[in-house]
Amino acid sequence: GKLDLERDIRRRDFSINAMAVSLSSGRLIDPAGGAADLAAGTVRMVSRPVFTADPARLLRAYRVAAQLGFHIAAATAAAIAQDAPHLVRAAPERLREEWFKLLACPGAAAYLAAMAQTGLLPRLFPEMEALKGCRQPPPHRLDVFDHSLETVSRLEGLLQRPPAGLERHRRAIGPLHQPACAARLKCAALLHDVGKPACRSIDAAGRIHFYGHARLGAQMVAQAGRRLR
């Protein structure tokens, strides 16, 4: 009956995914206000326990927002920040699917920055926690964490508007525009410096070095890959 349907709808994840249509009358059944959120471009949780009921939804919120170019409602982002520790309960295969779907979107970098703000990004990749506050020598101006996010952002800019100098390499870089390939490249860009904190040293002249960070980083990323299947 109608009550059963509404109860079912209220167990869905986000209001834009929680609408139904009556086949007999054509009437929209929208107890969670999904139509208004769809018009406003908002991803909003249907109810407070949605993320603890299924922690993969923590990552799905950003994937859905990235695919649609929507923003995440403030109260929903606050709930994600609070429930972020539950991410470890989600099946790694499901997280991997959501993660690469998100990265395949042309404007994924902004959503990774939002994931960093709610603390969800280091929950997905604990290797990134040590990047925060890890200072680098000039010409770097950012710590390794913000530098890693910036790298993804700059990569997306290059993919969308390749500079004239790359024109003669068009055949070689063409496949990088395929969503699945671009997603893997962005993942590599995000994690390219995860080995730096463990390899950081300061010489007698006070200069900062990261000897061997590329090799260690490759091992850490391989381990992260196994964790996410």
N, C-alpha and C positions, 0 to 999 in steps of 0.2 A: 504494500500500500504506500500511500504518499509519505507517511511517517517513516516507514522503513527506508524509502529512497532518500529522504532528507538526512536520516541518521547515517546512511552509507556515504552520502556526499560530504558530510562533516568529518568523515574519517580520511578524506583525501588529503594530499599534501598542500597544494597552493590553490588559492581561490580561482585562478584562471583555469585550473584543471578540475574544478568542482562545480561544473554546470551540467544540466541535463535539459532535454526537451521532451515534452509530452507528445507522444506519437498521435494521440487522439485529437488533442486541441492545438498542438503546435506551440503551446505556452512554454516560455523559458522558466526553468526551475533553478533558482540561483540564490540559495540561502546564505552563501558566503560572500556575496557581492563581487563575484568574478567578472561580470560584464563591466562594472565601473573600473575595476583594476585593469582589465584588458584595454579599455579606452585610455587609461592614464599611464599605461606601460609600467605596471607595478607587479612585482612578484611578492605576494603576501601569504604567510602561513594561514591555514584554515583555523587551526587551534593550537594552543600552546604545546601539547605533547607530541606534535607531529615528528619532531626530530629524534626524540628518545624512542618512539615507536619504530622508526626506521632511520638509523643514522646516515644511510647513503643519501638521504634527502638533504643533508647539510651541504654536500657537494652539488647535488642536483639543482639546488636553488641558484647557484652561480651558472651552471650549464644552461639552464632554461633562460636565465636573464641574458646570457651572452648570445644565445641563438636568436633571441627575439629583440635584442637591443634594449631590454627593460632595465629598470633599477629595482633594487631590493628594498622593501619598506623598512623604516628605521627600527620598528619593534621586532621585525623578523630578523634583521641583522643582529640586534641585541640578543635575541634568543639563540642564534647561531653561535655567537661568542660564548654564551653561557653553556651551551650543549656541545661545543667543539670536542671536549674530551671523549665523547661517545663515538667519535668517528672510527676508533679502533675496533668497534664491534661490527662494523659493516664488512661484508664479504669483499676481499681484495679485488676480485674480478669485476664486481659492480663499480667499485671506485675507479678502477682502470678505465672502464667504459665511459663513465661520466667525465673523467679527467681528459681523455683524448677528444671526446666530443666538444668539450669546452675549448681546448686548445685549437681545434680546427676552425673555430670562429675567427673572422678577420680582426675583431677588436677584443681579443681575449685578455690582453695585457691589463686593461683597466679593471677587469674582474679578478685577476690575480692580485692586484693591489688591494682590492676590496677584501679578498680572502686573507690577505696579510693583516689587514686592520682588525678583523674579527678573530685572528689567531688560528684560523682554520688551515692556512697554508703550511705552517710548521707541524700541524697535526698530521697532514698527509705526507710531508717530507720532514721528519724530525731532524734530518741532516742540516736543514736550513736554520735551525734555532741558533747555532753557534756563529752564523754569518752576521747576526745583529751586533752592531757596535765593533765589528772587526775592521779596524782602520787600514787604509791602503796608502801607499806613497803617491806623490804627484806623478803623472797628471790626474790621477783619480781624485774626485772630490766627494765621493759617496762611500759609505761603508759597504762591505761585500754584499749584504742583504739587499740594500736599495740599488746597488750596482747591478745585481742579478735581475731585479724587476725591470730596471731601465733597459737592460740588454734585450729583453723580450719586446719591450715597447719599440725600441729602435729597429729591431728585426722586422716587426710588423710594418713599420714605416717603409723599410727597404722593399718588402714584398709587395706593398701596395703601390709604391712609386719608385721603381728602380732608377738609380741615377744614370745619366747618359753614359758614363764610363763602363757600365756593365752591359751595354747594348750588344757588344760583340760576343758576349758570353750567354746570349739569350737561350740558345739550345741547351746549354749545360744547366742553367738555373730554372728553365721552364718547369720541370717536374716539381720544383719546390713550391709552386703555387697550388698543387693538388692538396686538398684539405688534410688528408692523412699524412702526407709528407711534411707539410707545413707544421702540423701538430707535433710530430717527432722533433723537428728542428727547434720549435719553441721550447719543448721540454729540455732539449740539450742546452739551449741558451740559458734557461732558468737555472739549471744545475751545473753550469760549466765551471763554477768556482767553489763548489762545496768542499773541496779539499784544502782550501786556503787556511782556515783557522788552525788546523792541526799542524800545518807546515810553516806557520808564521815565525820569523826570527828577526832580530834587530842586530846589525853589525856594530863594530866599534865606533863607526862614524855616525851611528844613530839611524842608518837607513833600514827600511823595512824590506824583508825578502820573503818569498813564498816558494822556496826551492822544493821541487818534487810534487807540487800541488796537483798538477795535471794527472799524474799517474795515480795518486791516492784518490783523487776525485773520480776517476774512471772506475776504480774498485767500489767506491761508495755508491755510485749511480747504478752499477751492476747489482749491488745488494738491494738497493731500493726497488729496482726492476723485478727482482725475484720476490720481494715482499708484495708487490702489486700484481704478481703473476704475469 
